[in-house]
Amino acid sequence: MAHEALSTPLPAARATPMDAVFVALLLLAFVGMQPFALRNPATDLQTGPYQVTGSGDIVRQLLFLTIFASVVVSAFLRRGFAILAAVPPMLLVLLAWCLISTAWAAAPDVALRRAGLAIVVALSTMLCVDALGIERSLRLWRWVLAGVLIVNWASVFVVHQAVHLAGEQDPGLVGDWRGLYFHKNIAGAVSAIAAIAFFFSWLERRRWGDLAFFVLAVGFVVMSHSKSSLGLLPVGLAAGLTYRFAWRSGLDRSIVAVVGILLFFLVGTLVALNADAISNALEDPTEFTGRSAIWQAELAFARDHLFLGSGFGTFADTGSLSPLHNYVAGSWVEAVAHGHSGYLQILVTIGGIGFALTFIALIAAPARRFWEIGGSELSVKAMLFALFVFLVLHNFMESDFLEGDAPDWVTFLLMLGFLHKLPRRA
């Protein structure tokens, strides 16, 4: 009864201030402070007043803190001291470990700010979903995704830098669509997420508008030439459709669960055994080296710092303090933006303990929850499972987990929030 009372959404009859707070949070994550940011061809980094570096950005921080304060006050007035019941317990444990790990970081002030941002974004997202409910949150999220798709498509024809321009460090990027995002891989991932959201919305409501946005999203993924997103989008859609079909029968769920677990470990094994071949296929010179060199350095560091890691948030934008600085030849690692693998980056930053907590909080616990959930919202559950599979696999090649306010990570948080609110089967 307590859980049911806690999950009671706000009335749906009229717009509320929480709607505006939630949309503001989504816009900060999916649009950011500087859409269509200029790229510096010499360094391949963002330029402009809102460049995100280790020193932080006071305007961005204040906006997130304002949103967080609004959400917490509203939740406390409605729920009292039970507000943390809206957050999956293992996610709270993981966030707490991220905060603790800043104590041994080489730049503890930078690590503390980044851990603070991760906590603020995670709790704000969870509390917003809890306050608004699944249906209302989904509606607002789809509106934001639809707006991003429209802006991305229109910008390609009217905004000069919406396409990767000549002069890029990686000539292969030239001509790839990036829309309002800094890099085509971000644009591709967001478009793939939108494609999943609108496809299952179309299955449920059979509205042509949803189908149209699905087609627009798929088209932008294709034109972004984001290989990871393009390859994993059909996998995510197939996983969602399989879940939608198998959920009704206990035997079908058992078969699909066993096959899914085997496929997950098979994919992980194939990635590990064919790292060089995969890195050659997905070479990314914009990070000053290929994935294989980054992975080798990450594994070497992890062997030397297996349990605790280097401290949360220390991987990127820390210059000579980068944990991989002494594990590579040359200084290119000082400008690496991420580890090109969410799993390895977590192992480097928050160690083996953090890696285990991440696996439990972000993979094992949600997978168990997918097994347990009941209710009649079949298309919603299938969409959430498709997003879960897409993002879990996406992290083999890109770093999404615990990435502050990155759109991929916020999407994963939304998925966790929706999943946490769905009732268990009787």
C-alpha positions as CSV (number, residue, x, y, z in Angstrom):
1,M,0.0,0.0,0.0
2,A,2.8,2.4,0.8
3,H,4.4,1.7,-2.6
4,E,1.1,2.3,-4.3
5,A,0.6,5.6,-2.5
6,L,4.2,6.6,-3.4
7,S,3.7,6.0,-7.1
8,T,0.5,7.9,-7.4
9,P,1.1,10.4,-10.2
10,L,0.1,14.0,-10.4
11,P,-3.4,14.7,-11.7
12,A,-3.4,14.6,-15.5
13,A,-6.2,17.2,-16.1
14,R,-4.0,20.2,-16.4
15,A,-0.4,21.2,-16.9
16,T,1.6,21.6,-13.7
17,P,4.9,23.3,-12.8
18,M,6.4,19.8,-12.7
19,D,5.8,19.5,-16.4
20,A,7.9,22.6,-17.0
21,V,10.6,21.3,-14.7
22,F,10.7,17.9,-16.5
23,V,10.8,19.5,-19.9
24,A,13.6,21.8,-18.8
25,L,15.6,18.8,-17.6
26,L,15.0,17.0,-20.9
27,L,16.1,20.0,-22.9
28,L,19.3,20.4,-20.9
29,A,20.1,16.7,-21.6
30,F,18.9,16.4,-25.2
31,V,19.7,19.9,-26.5
32,G,22.2,21.3,-24.1
33,M,23.6,24.7,-23.5
34,Q,25.2,25.2,-26.9
35,P,23.4,23.5,-29.8
36,F,25.3,23.5,-33.1
37,A,28.5,24.0,-31.2
38,L,31.5,24.9,-33.4
39,R,34.3,22.3,-33.6
40,N,38.0,23.2,-33.4
41,P,39.6,21.3,-36.3
42,A,43.0,21.4,-34.6
43,T,41.9,19.7,-31.5
44,D,38.4,18.3,-32.4
45,L,37.0,19.8,-29.2
46,Q,34.1,22.1,-28.6
47,T,34.7,25.8,-28.7
48,G,32.6,28.6,-27.3
49,P,31.4,30.0,-23.9
50,Y,29.8,26.8,-22.8
51,Q,32.7,24.5,-23.5
52,V,32.4,21.6,-20.9
53,T,35.7,21.1,-19.2
54,G,37.0,20.0,-15.9
55,S,36.5,23.5,-14.5
56,G,32.8,23.2,-15.1
57,D,30.2,25.7,-16.3
58,I,28.5,27.8,-13.7
59,V,25.3,28.5,-15.7
60,R,24.8,24.8,-16.5
61,Q,25.4,23.8,-12.9
62,L,23.0,26.5,-11.6
63,L,20.3,25.3,-13.9
64,F,20.6,21.7,-12.8
65,L,20.7,22.7,-9.2
66,T,17.6,24.8,-9.6
67,I,15.8,21.9,-11.3
68,F,17.0,19.5,-8.6
69,A,15.8,21.8,-5.8
70,S,12.4,22.2,-7.4
71,V,12.0,18.5,-7.8
72,V,13.1,17.6,-4.3
73,V,10.9,20.3,-2.6
74,S,7.9,19.1,-4.7
75,A,8.6,15.5,-3.9
76,F,9.1,16.1,-0.2
77,L,5.8,18.0,0.0
78,R,4.0,15.1,-1.6
79,R,6.0,12.1,-0.1
80,G,7.8,13.3,3.0
81,F,10.9,11.4,3.9
82,A,9.9,8.5,1.6
83,I,11.0,10.3,-1.5
84,L,14.0,7.9,-2.1
85,A,11.6,5.0,-2.5
86,A,11.1,6.4,-6.0
87,V,14.7,5.4,-6.8
88,P,15.8,1.8,-7.4
89,P,17.9,0.9,-4.3
90,M,20.9,-0.4,-6.2
91,L,21.1,2.8,-8.2
92,L,21.4,4.7,-4.9
93,V,24.2,2.4,-3.8
94,L,26.0,2.9,-7.1
95,L,25.7,6.7,-6.9
96,A,27.0,6.6,-3.4
97,W,30.0,4.6,-4.5
98,C,30.7,7.1,-7.2
99,L,30.7,9.9,-4.7
100,I,33.0,8.0,-2.3
101,S,35.5,7.3,-5.1
102,T,36.1,11.0,-5.5
103,A,38.2,10.8,-2.2
104,W,41.1,9.1,-4.0
105,A,40.8,10.9,-7.4
106,A,43.8,12.9,-8.7
107,A,41.6,15.9,-9.1
108,P,39.1,15.5,-6.2
109,D,37.4,18.9,-6.9
110,V,36.7,18.0,-10.5
111,A,35.6,14.4,-9.6
112,L,33.3,15.8,-6.9
113,R,31.6,18.2,-9.2
114,R,31.0,15.4,-11.8
115,A,29.8,13.0,-9.2
116,G,27.4,15.7,-7.9
117,L,26.1,16.3,-11.5
118,A,25.5,12.5,-11.9
119,I,23.6,12.3,-8.6
120,V,21.6,15.5,-9.3
121,V,20.6,14.3,-12.8
122,A,19.8,10.8,-11.7
123,L,17.6,11.8,-8.8
124,S,15.9,14.6,-10.7
125,T,14.9,12.2,-13.5
126,M,13.6,9.5,-11.1
127,L,11.6,12.0,-9.0
128,C,10.1,13.6,-12.1
129,V,9.0,10.3,-13.5
130,D,7.5,9.4,-10.1
131,A,5.6,12.6,-9.8
132,L,4.3,12.7,-13.4
133,G,3.6,9.1,-13.9
134,I,4.6,6.9,-16.9
135,E,2.0,8.1,-19.4
136,R,2.5,11.8,-18.9
137,S,6.3,11.5,-18.7
138,L,6.4,9.5,-21.9
139,R,4.2,12.0,-23.7
140,L,6.5,14.9,-22.7
141,W,9.6,12.9,-23.6
142,R,8.2,12.1,-27.1
143,W,7.4,15.8,-27.6
144,V,11.1,16.7,-26.9
145,L,12.3,13.9,-29.2
146,A,10.0,15.0,-31.9
147,G,11.2,18.6,-31.6
148,V,14.8,17.4,-31.7
149,L,14.1,15.4,-34.9
150,I,12.5,18.3,-36.6
151,V,15.3,20.7,-35.7
152,N,17.9,18.2,-36.8
153,W,16.4,17.6,-40.2
154,A,15.7,21.3,-40.8
155,S,19.2,22.3,-39.7
156,V,20.9,20.1,-42.2
157,F,19.6,22.4,-44.9
158,V,19.9,25.8,-43.2
159,V,22.7,25.6,-40.6
160,H,26.2,25.3,-41.9
161,Q,27.7,23.3,-39.1
162,A,24.8,20.8,-38.8
163,V,27.0,18.6,-41.1
164,H,30.6,17.7,-40.4
165,L,32.6,20.1,-42.4
166,A,35.9,19.9,-44.3
167,G,38.9,20.3,-42.1
168,E,37.9,17.6,-39.6
169,Q,40.8,15.6,-38.2
170,D,39.0,12.5,-39.5
171,P,38.3,13.1,-43.1
172,G,35.8,10.2,-42.9
173,L,33.5,12.5,-40.8
174,V,33.1,15.1,-43.6
175,G,29.5,15.2,-44.8
176,D,28.1,13.1,-41.9
177,W,24.9,14.7,-40.4
178,R,25.2,15.8,-36.8
179,G,22.3,18.2,-36.5
180,L,22.3,20.2,-33.3
181,Y,24.8,17.8,-31.7
182,F,28.6,18.1,-31.4
183,H,29.3,14.7,-33.0
184,K,27.5,12.4,-35.4
185,N,27.7,9.5,-32.9
186,I,25.6,11.5,-30.4
187,A,23.1,12.4,-33.1
188,G,22.9,8.8,-34.3
189,A,22.3,7.5,-30.8
190,V,19.6,10.0,-30.0
191,S,17.9,9.3,-33.4
192,A,18.0,5.6,-32.7
193,I,16.5,6.1,-29.3
194,A,13.7,8.3,-30.9
195,A,13.1,5.6,-33.5
196,I,12.5,3.0,-30.7
197,A,10.2,5.3,-28.8
198,F,8.1,6.2,-31.8
199,F,8.0,2.7,-33.3
200,F,6.4,1.2,-30.1
201,S,4.2,4.2,-29.7
202,W,2.9,3.5,-33.2
203,L,2.3,-0.1,-32.4
204,E,0.2,0.9,-29.4
205,R,-1.7,3.9,-30.9
206,R,-1.5,3.3,-34.6
207,R,-1.1,7.0,-35.3
208,W,0.5,8.0,-38.6
209,G,2.4,10.8,-36.8
210,D,4.3,8.3,-34.7
211,L,5.2,6.3,-37.9
212,A,6.4,9.4,-39.6
213,F,8.7,10.3,-36.7
214,F,10.0,6.8,-36.7
215,V,10.9,7.1,-40.4
216,L,12.5,10.5,-39.8
217,A,14.5,9.0,-36.9
218,V,15.8,6.0,-38.9
219,G,16.7,8.3,-41.8
220,F,18.8,10.5,-39.6
221,V,20.6,7.5,-38.1
222,V,21.4,6.4,-41.6
223,M,22.7,9.9,-42.7
224,S,24.7,10.3,-39.5
225,H,26.7,7.2,-40.5
226,S,26.9,6.3,-36.8
227,K,27.9,2.6,-37.2
228,S,27.2,1.6,-33.6
229,S,23.7,3.0,-33.5
230,L,22.9,1.9,-37.1
231,G,23.9,-1.7,-36.3
232,L,22.2,-1.9,-32.9
233,L,18.9,-0.2,-33.7
234,P,17.4,-3.3,-35.5
235,V,18.7,-5.5,-32.6
236,G,16.9,-3.3,-30.1
237,L,13.7,-3.3,-32.1
238,A,13.8,-7.1,-32.5
239,A,14.4,-7.5,-28.8
240,G,11.4,-5.3,-28.0
241,L,9.2,-7.2,-30.4
242,T,10.3,-10.5,-29.0
243,Y,9.6,-9.3,-25.5
244,R,6.1,-8.1,-26.6
245,F,5.4,-11.5,-28.1
246,A,6.9,-13.7,-25.3
247,W,5.7,-11.8,-22.2
248,R,2.3,-13.4,-22.0
249,S,3.6,-17.0,-21.5
250,G,5.8,-18.1,-18.6
251,L,7.5,-20.8,-20.8
252,D,8.1,-18.3,-23.6
253,R,9.6,-15.8,-21.1
254,S,11.9,-18.5,-19.8
255,I,13.1,-19.5,-23.3
256,V,13.7,-15.9,-24.3
257,A,15.5,-15.1,-21.0
258,V,17.9,-18.0,-21.4
259,V,18.6,-17.1,-25.1
260,G,19.0,-13.4,-24.2
261,I,21.5,-14.2,-21.4
262,L,23.5,-16.5,-23.8
263,L,23.5,-13.9,-26.5
264,F,24.7,-11.2,-24.1
265,F,27.7,-13.2,-23.0
266,L,28.3,-14.3,-26.6
267,V,28.4,-10.7,-27.8
268,G,30.7,-9.8,-24.9
269,T,33.0,-12.7,-25.7
270,L,33.1,-11.9,-29.4
271,V,33.9,-8.3,-28.7
272,A,36.7,-9.3,-26.4
273,L,38.2,-11.8,-28.8
274,N,37.9,-9.6,-31.9
275,A,38.7,-6.2,-30.3
276,D,41.3,-5.4,-33.0
277,A,39.0,-6.2,-35.9
278,I,36.2,-4.3,-34.4
279,S,38.4,-1.3,-33.7
280,N,39.6,-1.2,-37.3
281,A,36.1,-1.3,-38.6
282,L,35.0,1.5,-36.2
283,E,38.2,3.5,-36.2
284,D,37.7,7.0,-34.8
285,P,40.7,9.3,-35.4
286,T,38.8,12.2,-33.9
287,E,39.9,10.9,-30.5
288,F,43.6,11.1,-31.7
289,T,43.8,7.3,-31.8
290,G,41.7,4.1,-32.5
291,R,39.6,2.3,-30.0
292,S,42.1,-0.6,-29.6
293,A,44.8,1.7,-28.3
294,I,42.3,3.2,-25.7
295,W,41.1,-0.2,-24.7
296,Q,44.6,-1.6,-24.2
297,A,45.5,1.4,-22.0
298,E,42.3,1.0,-20.0
299,L,42.9,-2.7,-19.4
300,A,46.5,-2.1,-18.4
301,F,45.4,0.6,-15.9
302,A,42.6,-1.7,-14.6
303,R,45.1,-4.5,-13.9
304,D,47.1,-2.1,-11.7
305,H,44.1,-0.5,-9.9
306,L,41.6,-3.4,-9.9
307,F,39.4,-2.6,-6.9
308,L,39.2,1.1,-6.5
309,G,40.0,2.7,-9.9
310,S,41.1,6.3,-10.4
311,G,38.0,8.0,-9.0
312,F,34.7,8.9,-10.6
313,G,34.8,11.4,-13.5
314,T,38.6,11.4,-14.0
315,F,38.7,9.8,-17.4
316,A,38.0,12.8,-19.7
317,D,39.0,16.5,-19.7
318,T,41.6,16.1,-17.0
319,G,44.6,16.7,-19.1
320,S,47.9,15.4,-17.6
321,L,45.9,14.0,-14.7
322,S,44.1,11.5,-16.9
323,P,44.5,8.0,-15.3
324,L,45.8,6.6,-18.7
325,H,48.5,9.3,-19.0
326,N,51.3,6.9,-18.1
327,Y,49.9,4.0,-20.0
328,V,50.2,5.3,-23.6
329,A,52.9,6.7,-25.7
330,G,52.4,10.4,-26.5
331,S,50.1,12.9,-25.1
332,W,47.0,12.2,-27.2
333,V,45.2,10.7,-24.2
334,E,45.0,14.2,-22.6
335,A,42.3,15.1,-25.1
336,V,40.3,11.8,-25.1
337,A,36.7,12.6,-24.5
338,H,35.6,9.1,-23.3
339,G,36.7,5.5,-23.2
340,H,34.8,4.1,-26.2
341,S,33.4,1.4,-23.9
342,G,31.2,2.2,-20.9
343,Y,32.2,-1.0,-19.2
344,L,36.0,-0.4,-19.4
345,Q,35.6,3.3,-18.5
346,I,33.7,2.3,-15.3
347,L,36.4,-0.3,-14.5
348,V,39.0,2.4,-14.8
349,T,37.3,5.1,-12.9
350,I,35.4,3.4,-10.1
351,G,37.2,0.1,-10.1
352,G,36.1,-3.5,-9.8
353,I,33.8,-2.7,-6.9
354,G,32.1,0.0,-8.9
355,F,32.0,-2.3,-11.9
356,A,30.2,-5.0,-9.9
357,L,27.7,-2.4,-8.5
358,T,27.1,-1.1,-12.0
359,F,26.4,-4.6,-13.3
360,I,23.9,-5.2,-10.5
361,A,22.2,-1.8,-10.7
362,L,22.1,-1.3,-14.4
363,I,21.9,-4.8,-15.9
364,A,21.0,-7.5,-13.4
365,A,18.3,-5.7,-11.4
366,P,16.5,-4.2,-14.5
367,A,16.6,-7.6,-16.2
368,R,15.0,-9.2,-13.2
369,R,12.5,-6.4,-13.1
370,F,11.5,-7.1,-16.7
371,W,10.8,-10.6,-15.6
372,E,8.6,-9.5,-12.7
373,I,6.5,-6.6,-14.1
374,G,2.8,-7.0,-14.7
375,G,0.1,-4.6,-15.9
376,S,-1.4,-4.2,-19.3
377,E,1.0,-1.6,-20.9
378,L,2.5,-4.2,-23.2
379,S,3.8,-1.8,-25.8
380,V,5.4,0.4,-23.1
381,K,7.2,-2.6,-21.6
382,A,8.4,-3.7,-25.0
383,M,9.7,-0.2,-25.7
384,L,11.5,-0.2,-22.4
385,F,13.1,-3.6,-23.1
386,A,14.2,-2.4,-26.6
387,L,15.9,0.6,-25.1
388,F,17.5,-1.5,-22.4
389,V,19.0,-3.9,-24.9
390,F,20.1,-1.1,-27.3
391,L,21.9,0.9,-24.5
392,V,23.4,-2.2,-22.8
393,L,25.0,-3.2,-26.1
394,H,25.8,0.4,-27.1
395,N,28.0,0.6,-24.1
396,F,30.4,-2.0,-25.6
397,M,31.4,0.6,-28.1
398,E,30.5,3.9,-26.5
399,S,30.5,5.3,-23.0
400,D,27.0,6.0,-21.9
401,F,26.7,4.8,-18.3
402,L,27.0,7.4,-15.6
403,E,27.8,10.1,-18.1
404,G,26.3,13.0,-16.2
405,D,23.6,14.7,-18.4
406,A,24.4,12.8,-21.7
407,P,21.2,12.0,-23.6
408,D,22.0,8.3,-23.8
409,W,22.4,8.1,-20.0
410,V,19.3,10.2,-19.3
411,T,17.4,7.8,-21.6
412,F,18.6,4.9,-19.5
413,L,17.6,6.7,-16.4
414,L,14.1,7.3,-17.8
415,M,13.9,3.6,-18.7
416,L,14.8,2.7,-15.1
417,G,12.3,5.2,-13.7
418,F,9.5,3.8,-15.9
419,L,10.4,0.3,-15.1
420,H,10.5,1.0,-11.3
421,K,6.9,2.4,-11.5
422,L,5.4,-0.6,-13.4
423,P,3.6,-3.0,-11.0
424,R,4.9,-6.5,-10.4
425,R,2.8,-9.5,-11.5
426,A,0.6,-10.9,-8.8
